[in-house]
């Protein structure tokens, strides 16, 4: 499950999560389990405000960050104090931000506009930075990578809808697990054969051969026209009676010769 699927499937639900259903920590446990495959591994936690105070047992997977510099969509945002609070950071908004939390409204999962009061930091899953909905990322993922995988660029709206907010791995899955990608792969295979077999060179050679044949045909047509004229002139001479006697004599000689040769 990806981030957007999780957010959409849990929004407005009540009393969900692992540990103490309905609480904010239970919601975060559900989030890390369903999206990243592991419940947030923290020891000695008594309330949400301790999320950055208590060590997590998987520092190879989770990074605890004090302060809000660099916070991104999908990070687990932490409010200090007792009981404190945790939620999923979505985006900046005005002088604050929007997150999806459980139990800001008792026991319910909602998207809430917050200010930054009492926010002490956030937790990030290593290797799962979400792709921002920004122009430079659109150029890299929506245009260049999409062209390489799908054979076309995504529109800006398609990038915002399908790629922004996803991890790198999820973005690659979305681009590649699609019929467009299969068609583009086939085109690439055909193109590779064309380059390997030098189709351009073969086509040029065939075009040159066709031009040579066209030239030969033109020359033969000219010769045929000349012969047609000669035949027409001969027919005219015969029709006028000229050289008829000589032609008849020549015919007799040829018949005699054929008999002598045993041909007729």
C-alpha positions in Angstrom: 0.0 0.0 0.0 1.3 3.5 -0.8 0.8 6.7 1.1 -2.2 8.0 -0.9 -4.0 4.6 -0.6 -3.5 4.6 3.1 -4.6 8.2 3.6 -7.7 7.7 1.5 -8.7 4.3 3.0 -8.4 5.6 6.6 -9.9 9.1 6.3 -13.0 9.7 8.5 -12.7 6.2 10.1 -12.9 5.8 13.9 -11.2 3.6 16.4 -8.5 2.1 14.2 -4.9 1.2 14.7 -2.5 -1.1 16.5 -1.9 -0.9 20.3 -4.7 1.3 21.6 -7.2 1.8 18.7 -8.6 5.2 18.4 -5.4 6.9 19.7 -2.9 8.9 17.6 -0.1 6.5 18.3 -2.2 3.5 17.2 -2.9 5.3 13.9 0.9 5.9 13.3 1.5 2.2 14.1 -1.1 1.3 11.4 0.5 3.7 9.0 4.1 2.4 9.3 2.8 -1.2 9.3 0.6 -0.9 6.2 2.9 1.4 4.1 6.4 0.3 5.2 5.8 -3.1 6.6 6.8 -2.5 10.2 5.2 -0.9 13.2 7.1 2.1 14.6 9.8 0.4 16.8 10.0 2.5 19.9 10.7 1.3 23.5 9.4 2.7 26.8 6.8 5.0 25.2 4.1 6.2 27.6 2.6 9.0 25.5 2.9 10.6 22.0 5.0 13.5 23.2 7.9 11.1 23.8 8.3 10.0 20.2 11.5 11.9 19.8 12.7 11.3 23.4 12.6 7.5 23.4 15.0 5.7 21.1 13.6 3.6 18.2 15.1 0.2 17.8 15.4 0.4 14.0 17.6 3.5 13.4 18.4 1.8 10.1 14.8 2.4 9.0 13.6 5.5 11.0 15.3 8.9 11.5 14.2 11.1 14.4 14.6 14.8 13.5 14.4 17.7 16.0 12.8 20.9 14.5 10.8 21.2 11.3 13.4 22.1 8.7 13.2 19.7 5.7 9.9 18.2 6.7 8.1 16.4 3.8 4.8 14.8 2.9 4.5 11.4 4.6 6.8 12.3 7.6 5.4 11.5 11.1 5.0 14.9 12.7 5.4 15.1 16.5 4.0 17.5 19.1 5.8 17.7 22.4 4.4 17.7 25.9 2.2 15.2 27.7 0.2 13.7 26.1 1.6 15.3 22.9 0.4 14.2 19.6 1.5 12.5 16.3 0.1 12.6 12.8 1.1 12.3 9.1 2.4 15.6 7.6 0.8 16.4 4.3 1.7 19.9 3.2 2.4 23.5 4.4 -0.7 25.7 4.5 -0.7 29.4 5.2 1.2 29.9 8.5 0.8 26.3 9.5 0.3 22.9 7.8 -2.2 20.1 7.1 -1.8 16.7 8.5 -3.9 13.6 8.8 -4.3 12.5 12.4 -6.4 10.3 14.6 -7.8 11.5 17.9 -7.4 15.3 17.2 -11.1 14.9 17.0 -11.7 12.2 19.6 -11.1 8.7 18.1 -11.6 9.8 14.5 -9.2 10.1 11.6 -9.4 13.6 10.0 -7.3 16.0 8.0 -6.6 19.0 10.1 -5.2 22.5 9.5 -2.7 23.1 12.4 -0.4 25.9 13.5 3.2 25.1 14.5 2.7 25.5 18.2 4.2 22.7 20.3 5.6 20.9 17.2 9.0 19.6 18.1 10.1 17.6 15.1 9.3 14.6 12.9 10.3 11.1 12.0 11.2 10.0 8.5 11.4 6.5 7.0 14.9 6.2 5.5 14.9 5.6 1.7 11.2 6.6 1.4 11.4 10.3 0.7 8.3 11.3 -1.1 8.5 13.0 -4.5 7.5 16.7 -4.1 4.9 18.3 -6.5 7.5 20.7 -7.8 8.6 21.6 -11.4 12.1 20.2 -11.2 10.7 16.8 -10.0 8.1 17.0 -12.8 10.9 17.5 -15.3 12.8 14.5 -13.9 10.0 12.0 -13.3 7.1 13.3 -15.3 9.0 14.1 -18.5 12.3 12.4 -18.8 11.6 9.2 -16.8 8.1 8.9 -18.2 9.4 9.3 -21.8 12.0 6.6 -21.2 9.5 4.1 -19.6 6.1 5.1 -21.2 7.3 6.5 -24.5 5.6 9.9 -23.7 5.7 12.7 -21.2 3.1 12.9 -18.4 1.1 16.1 -18.3 1.6 18.3 -15.2 -1.8 17.2 -13.9 -0.9 13.5 -14.3 2.3 14.0 -12.5 0.5 15.7 -9.6 -2.1 13.1 -9.4 -0.1 9.9 -9.8 3.6 10.6 -9.0 3.8 13.4 -6.5 3.7 12.2 -2.9 5.0 8.7 -3.9 8.4 7.1 -3.1 10.9 6.5 -5.9 10.1 2.8 -5.9 6.4 3.5 -6.1 6.8 6.0 -8.9 8.8 3.5 -10.9 6.1 0.9 -10.3 3.3 3.3 -11.5 5.2 4.2 -14.6 6.3 0.6 -15.6 3.2 -1.4 -14.6 1.1 0.0 -17.4 0.1 -1.1 -20.9 1.8 2.1 -22.3 5.1 0.8 -20.9 4.7 -2.5 -22.6 4.1 -0.8 -26.0 7.1 1.5 -25.4 9.2 -1.6 -24.6 8.2 -3.2 -27.9 9.1 0.0 -29.8 12.5 0.0 -28.0 13.1 -3.7 -29.0 12.2 -2.9 -32.6 14.5 0.1 -32.6 17.4 -1.9 -31.2 17.1 -4.4 -34.0 16.9 -1.6 -36.5 20.2 -0.1 -35.2 21.9 -3.5 -34.9 20.9 -4.5 -38.5 21.6 -1.0 -39.9 18.1 -0.6 -41.3 18.9 3.0 -42.4 21.9 1.7 -44.4 19.8 -1.0 -46.0 17.0 1.4 -46.9 19.5 3.8 -48.5 21.1 1.0 -50.5 17.7 -0.2 -51.7 16.7 3.3 -52.6 19.8 3.7 -54.7 19.2 0.4 -56.4 15.6 1.5 -57.2 17.0 4.7 -58.7 19.5 2.7 -60.8 16.7 0.5 -62.1 14.5 3.5 -62.8 17.4 5.0 -64.9 17.9 1.7 -66.8 14.2 1.4 -67.5 14.2 5.0 -68.8 17.1 4.2 -71.1 15.3 1.0 -72.4 12.2 3.0 -73.0 14.2 5.4 -75.2 15.7 2.5 -77.1 12.3 0.9 -77.5 11.0 4.2 -78.8 13.8 4.3 -81.4 13.1 0.7 -82.4 9.4 1.4 -82.8 10.3 4.2 -85.1 12.6 2.0 -87.2 9.9 -0.7 -87.4 7.3 2.0 -88.4 9.7 3.2 -91.2 10.2 -0.3 -92.5 6.5 -1.0 -92.5 6.0 2.2 -94.5 8.7 1.3 -97.0 7.1 -2.2 -97.5 3.7 -0.7 -97.8 4.9 1.6 -100.5 6.3 -1.4 -102.5 9.9 -0.3 -102.2 12.4 -3.1 -102.1 9.7 -5.7 -102.3 11.6 -7.7 -104.9 14.7 -7.7 -102.8 12.8 -8.7 -99.7 11.2 -11.6 -101.6 14.6 -12.8 -102.9 16.1 -12.5 -99.4 13.2 -14.6 -98.1 13.9 -17.3 -100.7 17.5 -17.4 -99.8 16.8 -17.7 -96.1 14.3 -20.6 -96.7 16.9 -22.4 -98.9 19.5 -21.9 -96.2 17.2 -23.3 -93.4 16.5 -26.4 -95.6 20.2 -26.9 -96.1 20.9 -26.6 -92.5 18.1 -29.2 -91.8 16.2 -26.7 -89.7 13.1 -26.7 -91.9 
